[in-house]
């Protein structure tokens, strides 16, 4: 029987047993610090989320078919099943990162360092599979996608894309040449959520984005620095000041611009064509 030679470039290469001690210490310090930083970010996001009631949520619905006796056909229907709290979902993104860094810094440090010696980092891919999938679901809801089944599919496709990164590292351990199939398959899976988001009804998407911006403006207007009494902040382009003078009922936006209740001259439609020196308007 004739022996078959292995394909060119696929011969195994030596794999180190462990990473250098100095590198291990440096990674431990950085992972511990990043765990604390990401945990702090999660706390800050949660604090802002619950600073104002009601909390900002994106509606979630479940779509199904029902029988219409009048037309003798199946017609689409949906029922509301709750809402996705945007702030806590963003905080969960940071919490996933904090937990991953804590795990590789302390309880799973040995496994983490041994994996790095083999050219792999499974902890990274597992964390990304959860955190990035949470974030893309939030993006999808803000784009107007409400159907919970679609959001679950978006989460799953994105998680699959990330986990293909892990499988690519495992498949290429010790190889002299890179096997790219896992990367290609991951790109295919990862493109699906963005195709769905891009295909959302632009009218619905724009409406939800405007709602998100409005909610953010409300939050900033409530917790931002107070405007000094009897004085309007006028370090704004003149056109913006005129816009708020022409639309005095836009309380939130005017407040963000520093042209709220402390600027009676602007609300009365005063002449803004000649701002004072230093950028202040009358």
BELFENBEL-V569054 format. One line per field, one symbol per residue. ss: DSSP state (H for helix, E for strand, L for the rest). psi: psi as a letter, one per 40 degrees, with the letter a starting at -180 (. if undefined). A space follows every 10 residues. Layout:
# BELFENBEL-V569054
ss = ???
psi = ???
This chain:
# BELFENBEL-V569054
ss = LLLLLLLLLL LELLLLLLLL HHHHHHHHHH HHHHHHHHHH HHHHHHHHHL LLLLLLEEEE EEEEEEEELL LLEEEEEEEE EEEEEHHHHH HHHHHHHHHH HHHHHLLLHH HHHHHHHLLL LHHHHHHHHH HHHHHHHHHH HHLLLLEHHH HHHHHHHHHH HHHHHHHHHH HLLLELLLLL HHHHHHHHHH HHHHHHHHLL LHHHHHHHHH HHHHHHHHHH HHHLLLLLLL LLLLLLLHHH HHHHHHLLLL HHHHHHLLLL LLLHHHHLLL LLLLLLHHHL LL
psi = hhihiiihee iiihhidiii dddddddddd dddddddddd ddddddddde dhhiihihih ihiiiihhdd efihiiiiih eaihhddddd dddddddddd dddedcdfdd dddddddefi gddddddddd dddddddddd deeehdhddd dddddddddd dddddddddd deheidihhe dddddddddd ddddddddei hddddddddd dddddddddd ddeiiihihe hihffiiddd dddddegeeg ddddddeffb eegddddefi heegiiieeh i.
